[in-house]
Amino acid sequence: MSKKNVTIITGFLGAGKTTLLNNILEQGGDEKIAVVINEYGEVGIDGQLVVETADTIVELNNGCICCTVRGDLVAAIGELVSSGRPIDRLIVETSGLADPAPVIQSFVLDDVLKSHVRLDAIVTVVDARHFRGQVAKDEAREQVAFADVLLINKTDLEDAASLDATEREIRRLNPLAAIHRIRDGAASRAAVLDIGAFDLKNLLAIEPDLLGDHAHEHADDIACVALTIAEPLSPDLFNRWFARFQQARGRDLLRMKGVLSFEGENRRYVFHGVHMTADGRPGRPWGAGEIRVSQIVFIGRHLDAAEIGDGVAACRSLPAQAA
Ligand SMILES: Nc1nc2c(ncn2[C@@H]2O[C@H](COP(=O)(O)OP(=O)(O)OP(=O)(O)O)[C@@H](O)[C@H]2O)c(=O)[nH]1
């Protein structure tokens, strides 16, 4: 049985991993691609945002694949490849806070994974706007250091001098990887798939301890607040609350994302934010009989779960307000 190629997409919170993944899936033609998505918060948002061309989507939430759900990653891939399902390749999207080393380690050390899949490349998405502010974080540096391919995304948000400075910074951390500048995750398949770039020898030169015992500690000042709200939200109330909240807390907010059920709206509303940048747009329609709930995740420092919970709860479109 031939081994399936696995591509790991990593990159810091909000860099554009899911946007890249969707681009690759849309260029996929008839290929059967299985996707494993890991998110930090216990509410999975990305699974709803991945285009429907993925053959199989496995979501690993409630922890990071580099530590708490690492066993789940091995089990999920083992199950995918032994299920008899026709799968041509696998793509793993890590959480934005993942340390790539333990994830790579699973592919190198686990017997089942080793016999069924071949790690093709680590593709790291870099946020052109925020990377130089993120580089103090161990995870952001390691994601760049371990990359075989580095994609500087969001090039529309920065000028040439700033992009050059970011490129110099990532080149310092990783002298070998191919670097491409992209916008909206639009990398060609040839730049990221089947490049046979994964080279354990190079990685061992960067991190000799790669195959050693790894217990990854996430910076403990970063926390996640995940909310699920059953009642529809008022778009006006939510937008006003969110603008105030972001204004007040933007510096501490690393990432927000949500799939919202707005009053009177037949489509999901998808919103994203990284620090002070945010955008939102209508997404897929709700299916007939589908339970409409809003799910929102906030990741940042010093987050007050009660403040956020109360703030969002006050945006519910309750019957008295809906009139
Ligand atoms: N301006 C601009 N925005 C972008 C670009 N690429 C992605 N975005 C936006 O950035 C936000 C985050 O993109 P995602 O693809 O969800 O990022 P991610 O890395 O998967 O996020 P996490 O999984 O939460 O870490 C979304 O609002 C995207 O629409 C780009 O090239 N330019």
The ligand as an SDF file (V2000), in Angstrom:
LIG
                    3D

 32 34  0  0  0  0  0  0  0  0999 V2000
   -6.3780   41.4840    4.5690 N   0  0  0  0  0  0  0  0  0  0  0  0
   -6.1820   40.1710    4.5140 C   0  0  0  0  0  0  0  0  0  0  0  0
   -6.8890   39.3580    5.3340 N   0  0  0  0  0  0  0  0  0  0  0  0
   -6.6650   38.0270    5.2500 C   0  0  0  0  0  0  0  0  0  0  0  0
   -5.7330   37.4670    4.3400 C   0  0  0  0  0  0  0  0  0  0  0  0
   -5.7400   36.1130    4.5090 N   0  0  0  0  0  0  0  0  0  0  0  0
   -6.6310   35.8450    5.4640 C   0  0  0  0  0  0  0  0  0  0  0  0
   -7.2010   36.9880    5.9340 N   0  0  0  0  0  0  0  0  0  0  0  0
   -8.2050   37.1480    7.0020 C   0  0  0  0  0  0  0  0  0  0  0  0
   -7.5580   36.8870    8.2540 O   0  0  0  0  0  0  0  0  0  0  0  0
   -8.4770   36.2930    9.1730 C   0  0  0  0  0  0  0  0  0  0  0  0
   -7.9040   35.0110    9.7310 C   0  0  0  0  0  0  0  0  0  0  0  0
   -7.7920   34.0490    8.6750 O   0  0  0  0  0  0  0  0  0  0  0  0
   -7.8350   32.4740    8.9780 P   0  0  0  0  0  0  0  0  0  0  0  0
   -7.5560   31.7740    7.6780 O   0  0  0  0  0  0  0  0  0  0  0  0
   -9.0640   32.0840    9.7150 O   0  0  0  0  0  0  0  0  0  0  0  0
   -6.6040   32.3640    9.9640 O   0  0  0  0  0  0  0  0  0  0  0  0
   -6.1280   31.0610   10.7930 P   0  0  0  0  0  0  0  0  0  0  0  0
   -4.6500   31.0980   10.7990 O   0  0  0  0  0  0  0  0  0  0  0  0
   -6.7820   29.8210   10.2630 O   0  0  0  0  0  0  0  0  0  0  0  0
   -6.6980   31.3980   12.2320 O   0  0  0  0  0  0  0  0  0  0  0  0
   -6.6490   30.4500   13.5750 P   0  0  0  0  0  0  0  0  0  0  0  0
   -7.0380   29.0490   13.1400 O   0  0  0  0  0  0  0  0  0  0  0  0
   -7.6240   31.0570   14.4910 O   0  0  0  0  0  0  0  0  0  0  0  0
   -5.2780   30.5430   14.1090 O   0  0  0  0  0  0  0  0  0  0  0  0
   -9.7690   36.1100    8.3740 C   0  0  0  0  0  0  0  0  0  0  0  0
  -10.5760   37.2230    8.6130 O   0  0  0  0  0  0  0  0  0  0  0  0
   -9.3120   36.0980    6.9250 C   0  0  0  0  0  0  0  0  0  0  0  0
  -10.3280   36.5100    6.0270 O   0  0  0  0  0  0  0  0  0  0  0  0
   -4.9960   38.3570    3.4840 C   0  0  0  0  0  0  0  0  0  0  0  0
   -4.1390   37.9870    2.6880 O   0  0  0  0  0  0  0  0  0  0  0  0
   -5.2730   39.6890    3.6280 N   0  0  0  0  0  0  0  0  0  0  0  0
  1  2  1  0
  2  3  2  0
  2 32  1  0
  3  4  1  0
  4  5  2  0
  4  8  1  0
  5  6  1  0
  5 30  1  0
  6  7  2  0
  7  8  1  0
  8  9  1  0
  9 10  1  0
  9 28  1  0
 10 11  1  0
 11 12  1  0
 11 26  1  0
 12 13  1  0
 13 14  1  0
 14 15  2  0
 14 16  1  0
 14 17  1  0
 17 18  1  0
 18 19  2  0
 18 20  1  0
 18 21  1  0
 21 22  1  0
 22 23  2  0
 22 24  1  0
 22 25  1  0
 26 27  1  0
 26 28  1  0
 28 29  1  0
 30 31  2  0
 30 32  1  0
M  END
$$$$
